[in-house]
């Protein structure tokens, strides 16, 4: 009999293991399928926003030649008017429909992963696309990569919500969308995947790496199909002329770190200025910022828009050393005004622009003193582009891979690694937070405080609270309270008044002082007299860190859950033990 039982047990264990493995394989297959969908959608999103930016730019800046030439030929009064009108349209669009679309977008994606379980409102993708296209197309000094990332992440989150994917998996799908955005923006699928795990998910050990790669590749395929297999920039040939030249790249890395630090400080300085010093409604501020951009562009038209034309001139060595040096700081100012005033766009392209100008200036300076022992100024511009991206985002691996995929030249790896790593180190020494995490810190999200706290903020009450709660009236006698507590598995009784509002909580700890009182007293004392009144209320949208903070001020092991802020009608209880589990 024991032998039969043992055989049956073994058979059951084998069957359970196979079913579990099949379920895991099925789940993985589902994630791959959804990743394909996200990659396609994000690819079309990237193609669409590029087309929309071109349409808005062509509508506003007419004439012959490329965009920079058309902007330069635009009368000065139109240079003032066009970006101001862009701000007039963008301000109300963001303020009234999706405030998340303000700024460069990536911190908002990171925040959704850290504190919202990857949930992003579907409307964010549409509002971001419109706001960014108008901002950039009317001359705002920002890039399109940040918006493409936020649009891709929003699409990933929306698809996950549509298929009712768990919160943990939705975060991966947000990473899929972000990876697809970078891949489609630069035709760089490897860089896209690394960007998602290095910046968005902040976890190189992410278990669901394959869906991120799939989305990144699919978005690149879509981009190739509609826009051709082209490089984002006209990249010069690179050659390490002399091993001693590596010393110059050490200096370039230090300079890139300093410029990165300056960009971060000025950007957030202007955000603080517009938030606290400018006495204009938020939906009007982008128009004021656009007017300032127009004034700058009268003298320096290169700062308007994405700036790829100017970057290509720097890569080809066609920008004078003095102009390149000045444009570094003018671009910092212009981008900071655009984003600080409430415009919508990314910081990737401005970082590349500053890097190209820094490298062009430095390369020409070195070439003037050691023309036989150094590469062209364009080569330094290319390496410095990676250095500025690394210094601002603190993502050196992504920066190295982006530039490498742009060149497909292994010779550039060594100087690129030196510059990017040194830039990251110098920038981090001068400013602890990156251009992304500083905004999160200002919102009370400190990535340095540990994974446990961030995990608490990413788990929401709605996913763990228990609906079975015992409600009692304030007038219930002490004797009945004891019977309720001792006769059921409930740890707490929630006291409510005649209007259905919670007024207190009763636990065994609260009644122990009355257990040995006289029979008469037990009939006199009611629920209102013994209820614990020092407690907090939470909603299904509260995160577990909020619950733990409120519990730390009480002797309770659970808190009542109400439907929404301001309500006192209890719908359940969230327990400390469930949070720890």
Order of alpha helices (4+ residues) and beta strands (2+ residues): alpha-alpha-alpha-alpha-alpha-alpha-alpha-alpha-alpha-alpha-alpha-alpha-alpha-alpha-alpha-alpha-alpha-alpha-alpha-beta-alpha-beta-beta-alpha-alpha-alpha-beta-alpha-beta-beta-alpha
